[in-house]
Amino acid sequence: MTRNWPELIYIMQYILDHPKEWDQTVYSNTCGTAYCFAGHTAIHIGGRQIRRREFSATDWLFREDDDYTDLVIPPADIAERLVQRFEGRFAPNSCIADGTTVWEMDCVAEAALGLTSDEADELFDSDNTIPQLIWYLRKWAEEDGVALPDSWPEPNEPGSCCDCCDDY
């Protein structure tokens, strides 16, 4: 599998440029204005986030009192990749309301970014800070011989203390 470096770099740069629109602890916040790395990816590639009012008999799709879900209808090319990639591993959620197949944001992002399941688990971890996201990208970029922007903050290996804020 080949990592999608243009998309990985774009999403990281977007998060750096718009930090108030980033929240690594949720795929999307309750009003759909902040996303984690996976959520930003799923939306940026053209995924359409499912909203509560779109489906009448699908309360099981929603967190309590949320209008937005962690589910998207991906563009056709990504949907095709998802079916090929995840066939047999698990069944995607299917909305009975209109028969549309919807996918969790992390699956859509994993396929769109060309990550393995383990890499997606690492990058999408809800405890990651921005320096930790950059650490993963720098590690993989080195493996792939890809140059990343020099303007990015210093990376911080997950599990190590951040010098700038004393947080992990």
C-alpha positions in Angstrom: 0.0 0.0 0.0 1.2 3.5 -0.9 0.8 6.3 1.5 -1.1 9.3 0.1 1.5 11.9 0.9 -0.2 14.9 -0.7 -3.3 14.3 1.4 -1.3 13.5 4.6 0.6 16.8 4.2 -2.5 18.8 3.3 -4.4 17.6 6.4 -1.5 18.2 8.8 -0.9 21.7 7.3 -4.6 22.4 7.6 -4.6 21.4 11.3 -1.6 23.6 11.9 -3.2 26.6 10.1 -6.6 26.1 11.8 -6.0 24.7 15.3 -9.5 25.7 16.5 -11.0 23.3 13.9 -9.0 20.4 15.3 -10.0 18.1 18.2 -8.2 14.8 18.2 -10.5 13.3 20.8 -13.6 13.1 18.5 -14.1 12.4 14.8 -16.3 15.5 14.8 -17.6 17.7 17.5 -21.3 18.0 18.2 -21.8 21.0 15.8 -19.5 19.7 13.0 -16.9 22.5 13.3 -13.9 20.6 14.6 -12.5 17.2 13.6 -9.6 14.9 14.4 -7.1 14.0 11.8 -9.3 11.2 10.5 -12.4 13.4 10.4 -10.6 16.2 8.5 -9.5 13.6 6.0 -12.9 12.0 5.5 -14.5 15.4 4.9 -11.6 16.9 2.8 -11.7 14.0 0.3 -15.4 14.7 -0.4 -17.1 12.5 2.2 -20.5 13.7 3.2 -21.1 13.6 6.9 -24.4 12.1 7.9 -26.7 14.3 10.0 -29.4 13.1 12.4 -32.2 14.9 10.5 -31.4 13.0 7.3 -32.4 9.6 8.6 -35.5 9.0 10.7 -35.1 5.5 12.0 -31.4 5.5 12.7 -30.9 6.7 16.3 -28.4 3.9 16.8 -26.0 5.9 14.5 -25.9 8.9 16.8 -24.3 9.8 20.1 -26.8 11.3 22.5 -28.0 14.8 21.5 -25.6 15.1 18.5 -26.8 16.3 15.2 -23.6 15.0 13.5 -22.4 11.4 13.4 -19.0 9.8 13.0 -20.2 8.4 9.7 -19.8 9.6 6.1 -20.9 8.7 2.6 -17.5 8.6 0.9 -16.9 9.5 -2.8 -17.4 6.6 -5.2 -13.7 5.9 -5.7 -13.0 5.7 -2.0 -16.2 3.6 -1.4 -14.9 1.1 -4.0 -11.5 1.0 -2.2 -13.2 0.5 1.1 -15.2 -2.5 -0.1 -12.1 -4.1 -1.6 -10.0 -3.4 1.4 -12.3 -4.3 4.2 -14.3 -7.1 2.6 -14.5 -9.9 5.1 -12.9 -7.8 7.9 -16.2 -6.2 9.0 -19.4 -5.1 7.5 -20.0 -1.4 7.1 -23.0 0.2 8.7 -25.9 0.4 6.3 -28.6 3.0 6.8 -32.0 1.3 6.3 -33.6 4.7 5.6 -32.4 4.9 2.0 -30.1 1.9 1.6 -27.0 4.1 1.5 -23.9 2.5 2.7 -22.1 4.7 5.2 -18.7 4.2 6.7 -17.0 5.3 9.9 -14.7 8.2 9.4 -11.6 6.4 10.5 -12.1 3.7 7.8 -12.6 6.3 5.1 -9.5 8.2 6.2 -7.4 5.0 6.4 -8.3 4.1 2.8 -7.9 7.6 1.5 -4.5 8.1 3.2 -3.2 4.7 2.1 -2.4 3.7 5.7 -2.3 0.2 7.2 -4.7 -0.5 10.1 -1.8 -0.3 12.5 -0.6 3.1 11.1 -4.2 4.4 11.2 -4.5 3.3 14.8 -1.3 5.2 15.7 -2.1 8.4 13.8 -5.8 8.6 14.8 -5.2 7.9 18.5 -7.3 10.4 20.5 -4.4 11.1 22.9 -2.1 12.4 20.1 -0.9 16.0 20.3 0.1 18.0 17.2 3.8 17.3 17.8 2.9 13.6 18.1 1.0 13.6 14.8 4.0 15.2 13.2 6.3 12.6 14.7 4.4 9.8 13.0 4.4 11.7 9.7 8.1 12.4 9.9 8.8 8.7 10.8 6.9 7.5 7.7 8.2 10.2 5.5 11.7 9.1 6.3 10.8 5.5 5.4 9.3 6.7 2.1 11.9 9.3 1.2 9.4 12.1 1.3 10.3 15.6 2.3 8.0 17.4 4.8 7.7 21.1 5.3 10.5 22.5 7.4 8.0 25.0 8.9 6.2 22.4 10.9 6.8 22.4 14.7 9.3 19.9 16.2 7.8 16.4 16.5 7.4 14.7 19.8 7.5 10.9 20.1 4.3 9.5 21.5 4.8 8.5 25.2 7.5 11.2 25.7 7.0 14.4 27.7 6.4 17.5 25.7 8.9 20.2 26.6 6.6 23.0 25.7 3.7 22.1 27.9 4.7 19.2 30.2 2.0 17.1 28.7 2.2 13.8 27.0 
